[in-house]
Amino acid sequence: MATDWTAFGAFAVVVTLALVALTRQSAAMLADDAAPDLSSTALLANTTASQAVVGALLVAVGWATGVPASAVSPGVSVDAVAVGVGAGVALAAGNEATMRALDAAGLSYDSSLRDALAPDSLAGWALLLGVALPAVAGFEELLFRGVLVGAFATGFGVDPWLLVVPASVAFGAAHTAQGFTGVVVASLLGLALCAVYLGTGSLLAPVVAHYVVNAVEFVVHGQ
């Protein structure tokens, strides 16, 4: 079966634009005092389910259009996990330093989403660290690194490094719920995660790194 890169590429772009639009809507809802006051557990469950469903749909469309798994370079190995953990710790430290520097410059980080998702029970922390954050890291890395960089480079014959900036900008735009500062920090993080992805040739490495960054942020600030 010949790969229909045009159809897959169009679907991936639509998913990306939809994700950005939904993020903007989420930001508006968080700012709306009249919006329903959902518990952190309900928000975590909703986030996990939505990411899992869209991720599964992306995989299904990839399969239906004949996109080989090798196009996203899964690279599953112990070494990839080790690199991901190391990169994640370094990026978490850099992420924290960047946010503090921007705060000092008067560009505050909107923590509304993080605060809303922060668990208030042991079960909530188990759901966050064991289910929600892995789902978020897996889906976002699949889309923003595996598809928008790896698969697009393979399918359209483009140097993957040329796709790093647009993919990272899209990644940042998908974090508008965290305000302007959050978008800037996420875009910079996206650049770093692309470097981890292309440097290792493994999608698993940035997935692990992304998870570590998010987990550290919640553990440090979410209590």
N, C-alpha and C positions, 0 to 999 in steps of 0.2 A: 504493500500500500504506500503510495506516494504521500509525503507529508504536505498538508495544506497549510503552509506557513502564513499565508495571507489571512485565512479565517482564524487561525489561532492567535495571530498577532492582533487582529482587530478585537477579538474577544478579550485578550489581556489588557488592551488599552481601555476598553469599556469598563472592565472590572476596576482598573486603577482610577479612572475618573469617578466611578460610582463610589469607591472607597473614600476618595477625597471629599465628595459631596456629602456623604453620610457623616464624615468626621466634622465637617462644618455644621451640619445639623445638630450633631451631638453637642458641639460647643455652644450653640444657641440654646439648646435645652438646659444645659447646665447653668446658663446665665439667667434662665427664666424661673423666677420664684414660683410661678404658677404650675410648673411642670410637676408630674407625679414624683413623690419622694420614695424612690426605690431603695431597698436595702443593698448593702455591698454584695451580699451573696447573690441576690437577683441580678445585679449588674454584671457580676463575674460570670454567672451562668449564661446570660444573654450574650456577653462578649465572646465567651468560649464557643457557644453554639454557632454564632454567626460566622466567626473565623473558620471553624471547622467545616461548615456547610459550603462557604465560598471557596475554601481551599480544595475541598473534594470536587466541587464543580469545575474548578480550574484544571485539576488532574484529569477529570473525566473528558473535558473538551480536548485536552492535550492528547489523550488516548484516542479519541474519536477522529482527530485530525492527523493522527500518525506521528506525533512528535515523540522522538525516542527519549527515554529517561536520561540517556547520556548527555542530552542537550543542556540539562541543568547541572551536570556534574555532581551527582549525589556525594561521591567520595566518602562513603561510610567507613570509618576506621578509628581505632583507638587514638592514633596520632592526631586525627582531625579533632577529636574531643579534647585532647590535651591542649592543642593549639587554641581551640575555641575558649577553653577556660582561661588560659593565660591572656589571650587577647581581651576577653571579657573583663577581667580584673583591671587590666590597663585602661581599657576604654571607660569603665565605670569611674575610675579615678579621674580621667580626663573629662568625662561628662560632668562630674561634680565640680571640678575646678572651673570649667567653662561657665556653668550656671552661676557659680559664685561671682565670677568676674563680670558677667552680664548684670547680675543683681547689683553689684557695686557701681556699675555704670548707669544704674537707674532703669535697666531693662528687665523688669521682674518676670519671673516664670509663673505661668498660670497653673497652679497645682490642683485646680478644681476636680479634674478627672481622676487624678491619682488619689486625692482625698476621698472621692466618692467610692472608689474601688478598694480602698484600704480596708482589710478585714477587721472585725471586732471580736473574733473568736478563734480558737484553735482550729476548728473545722474550716473556718473561712481562710485561714492561712494555708491550710493543706490544699484547699481548692485553688487558691491563687498560685502557690508555688509548684504544685504538682500537676495542675491541669490547665488553668487559664494562661499563665505565662508561657508554658511550652507551646500551647496552641497558637498564641499570638506570634511568638518568635518563629515558629515553623511556617505559618502562613505568610507572614510579612517577608521572610527571607526567600521563600519560594517565589513570591511575586516580584519583589523589588531587586533581588539579586539573581535568583535562578532563572526567572523568565525574562525580565526586562533587560538583563545583562547577558547571561549565559545563553539562553535559548534564542534570543533575538540575534546575538552575534553569530550563532551557528546557522540559523535559518536564513538570515538576510546578508550573510557574508560581510559583517561589519566588525572592525576591531573592537573587542569588548571594552577596552579602555575608553573608547569614544562614547560609550553608553553609560559610563559611570556617573557623569554629572547630571544628565537628565533623569536617570533612575534615582539618584540621591535627592534631587529637587522634588521629584514626585513623592519620595519617602517623607521628606520634610513637610510637604503640603498635606500629607495624610495625618499630620499631627497638629493641625490648626486648633484642636481643642485645648492645646497647651499654650496658646497665645503666640505672639511673634517670636519671643525668645525660644519657646519650645520648637517652633519651626526651624529656626536657625540651628539650634543644638541638634535636632533630629537630622537635618541635612548634613551637618558635619559628621554625625555618627554614621549616616548612610555612606558617606565617602570612605570612612574607615572600614566599614563592614564590606564594602565592595573590594577594598584592597585585601582584606582577609580572604574573601572568596576567590579572587583571581590569583592571589599569591599562593594559596594552598591547592587550588583546583578542586575544592571540596565545598559543597553547600552546607554540609553538616557543621563545619567550623564556624561560619558566621551565625548559624542557628544557635549554637551553644553560646557564642559570645553575646549575641543579642539577649538570650535568656539571662545570662549572668548580669548584664547591665541593668535590665529591668528588675531582676530580683534584688540586686544591691540597692537600687533606688527605693524600692518599697520597704526593704528592711531598715534602711537608714532614715527615711522620711515618712513612712506610712504608719508609724505607731503613735 
